[in-house]
Amino acid sequence: MNDSSGAPSFIDAHCHLSDERVFSESVQLIHRAHQAGVMKIMLGGLEPDEWDRQIQLRTQYPSLISTSFGLHPWWVEKLSDAEIARALSRLRVDGVQANAIGETGLDFHVKRDSARFGAQRAAFLAQIEIAEGLKKPLVLHIVKAHAEALSIVKYAKFKGPLMVHSFSGSIEEAREWMKLGALLSFSGGVLVPGKFLKVKAVIQSVPLNHLLLETDAPDQGWREGFNEPSLIPELYQGVASLLGVKLELLTQKLAENFRVFC
């Protein structure tokens, strides 16, 4: 998609400017992104206090910021079941204000606490049900758990739009998500020379109508220094080259995908 001047405009489909690590700098980061041609920034939800910061940013920049409220699997892991239940109760109310529910899902990486996998599963299913009830799309965080996450989404019979952020699964898992109509969002690892070869192979197999791109800022930087939404044009340019498509076509298709999503 191009702006009124004819220059390409970009979407950062997932980042964390409402994270307390960078919130004090968020206004400057948003201004830099806008100057770089970014037309939309979607914030990823972590926990209730962070949802409030998302609302602050969307109030300041209503045409630029989209919000998603959710309980991140890492956050679920460290809290008691009673604390999770209270957060879910709040999500049922506050989720009305969000553009999407998430990020939610499963993270079964070896570094995670396997004793809390059951809590992750329960919170994931609850958030799917909340999204269904509120008629909101879902933003998913899935690591080393695609088969089980797919099973839970199918069990819940969720029919709304889905986005799997920072997709890291296999080509086969990508195909299974796309059968459900999911959008697969890729982060900057695809630009790192000699690394993330599996992810590069996957993104080359994904049709443009299932694709989104994200910085996941401030995390998952692909170059030295700070990662922020103003760098998303570089990711678009690299992916256009990797896929062998024109940058203008990529920006147009991904803007269409995002509009359908939320």
N, C-alpha and C positions, 0 to 999 in steps of 0.2 A: 504493500500500500504506500502511496506517496502523499506527502502533505500538499498544501495549496501551492507551494513553490515548485512542485514537481520532484523534490528530493525524497528519497525513500524514508519512511518512518517505521519505527520498530516497536515491538512489544517484549517486555521482560516478563515472562509468564510466571515467574516465581522468584521471590527474593524476601529478605528479612530486614527491611528498614525500620520495622517496629520492634526489633530485637533490642533489648536494653544495652547491648554492647555498642550499638551504633545510633540509637535513637536521637541522642543529642546532636548528631551530625546530619540527621535525615533531611532537613530542609535544604542544606547545601547539596546533598547527594541527589535530591529530586531536581533541583535547579540544573545541576550538571547534566543529568540524564535528559531533561527536556531540551537543553541546548544541543545535545548530541543527536536529537531527532527521535527520542523515545516518546511514543504517543500513549502508552499504557504500561503501568507497573502493577503487578498483582502481588500482594503481600501474603506470605505463608503464615498460618496460625500455629501457635505453640501452646499457649495456656491463657487463662482468663485475664490476667493483668495486661498481657500483650495485646489482647483484643481491644482494650480501651485505647491503647496507643495507635492501633490501626484506625480507629474511628477519628482520632485527632488528625491524623494525616489525610484521611479521606475528606474530612470537613474542610481542611485547608486547600485540598487539590481534588475536587470532586470529579473532574473530567479525566484526571490522570491516574488516580489510585483506585484499584479494586481490592476488596478485602476477602479473606477467608479465615473463619474462626474454627479452630479445632484443638484437640489434645494430641500433641505429637507423641509418638510411641516412646521417645526417650523421657518425656515428661511423665507419661503414664507409669513408666518403670520405677520412678523414684518416689512416688506417692502412695499413700495407703488407699485401700479400696474405698474407705469412707470419703477421703478427699477427692478421689476420682468421681464418686457418685455426686458430690456437691458440684463439681465442675460441670458434669454432664447436665445436671439440673439447670445450671445457669446457661449452658449452651442451648438448651431447648427454648429459652426465652430470648437470649441475646442473638442467637443465630438468625433471627428474622432480619437483623440489620446488615448481615454479611452478604456478599455476592456469592460465596460458596462456603461449604463446610470442609474443613481440613486445615493443616494437613493431618490426616489420620492414616492408620494402616498398621503394618507389621514390620518390625526390624529384628531379625533373628541372627544378626551378625555375631560372630564369636565373642566380640567385646561386650555384648549386651548380657543382661542377667536372665538366664534361662528360667529361673524361678518365677519371673514376672511375665513370661510369655502368655500365661493364661489371662492375666490382667490386660495385656495388649489385645488379645483376641476379643475379650468382652467389651473393652472400650471401642474397638474398631466396629464391632457389630452395632453397638449402641449409636455410634455416630452415623453409620449408614442409615439406621432407622430414623434418626433426627433429620438427616438430609432429605430422606424420602417424605417425611411428614411436612417439612418446610418447603418442599419442591425446589431444593437447591442442588447445584452440581457438587461433586466430590473432588477434592484434591488429595491424592494418595502418596504416601511415603512407604515404599516397599523395598526392603533389602533382605536378600537371602530367604525370601518367603513368598515368592510369586504364586506358586501352586496353591498354597493355603489361602492366600489373599483372594485369588480368583475363586476358590471354592466358597469362601465366605460371602463375596459379592453375589455369586450365583444363588447361594442359599437364601440371602436376603431379598432376592428378586429385585434388586435396584435397577431402575429403568432410566434414571436421569443421566446427564452428561458426566463423564469421568475424565480426569487427567492424572496420569502417573508421572509425578515430578521426578526429575533427574533419573531417568530410566537407566537401569543397570542390568537388566535381565538379558536372557538369550533371545535369539531370533524367534525360536519357538514360543517363548513366553510372550514376546511382543505380539505375535500373531494371535495368541489366545486373548490378550487384552483388546486387540483391534476387533476381534469377533464380537466383543461387547460394546463396540463403538468408541472405545477409549482413545483419547489423545495421549501421545507419548511425548513428554517434554525432556529435552536433552540439555545438559549443562556444558561448561567449557572444556571438560576433559577431552572432547572430540578434537580439540585444537592442539593438544599436547603431543609433540613429535615422539613417535616410538612407544607410546603408552596408550592404554585403554583401547587396544585393538579390537576387542570384542564389541565394545560400544560403538566404535566406528563402523564395524560391519553391520551392526543392527540398524543404525540410523540410515545407512545406505539402502536398507531393505524396507524402510517405512515410507508408504505413499505420502505425498505432501498433504493430503487431506486428513492425515492422522498426526501431524507433526506440530510441535511447539518448541520454542527455545527459551532458555532462562539463564540468569547468572547464578542463582541461589546465593547472591551476595548477602553478607560479606564472606561466606564460605565458598569453597570449590573454585578458587581462582585458577586461571590457566597460565598466568604469567607472574613475574615478580611484582610484589607490591599489593596494594589493597584492591579487592574486588568490589565493584559497584555497578549499578544499572547503566551508567553511561558507557560501559564497555560492551553492551549487548550488540551494537552495530558490528564490532569486530567478530563476534561469534556468528552473526548472520552472514557476514562476508566469507568467513572460513567454511561454514556449512554449505553455502551456495557453491563454492569451489569444490568441496568434497562431493557434492551431489551432481555437479555438472549442470546447474541451472542458473539462470540470470537472477541477480539480487532482487530486481524489481518483482519478478514472479514469486520468489520466496516470501518477500514481505507482504505481497498481496494475499497469497494463500494462507499464511499464518495469521494475518489479521482476520480473514474470514473464519478460520478455525476458532479463534478466540471469541469472536462475536457469537458463534454458535454455542460455545461453551458457557459463557455467562454474559 
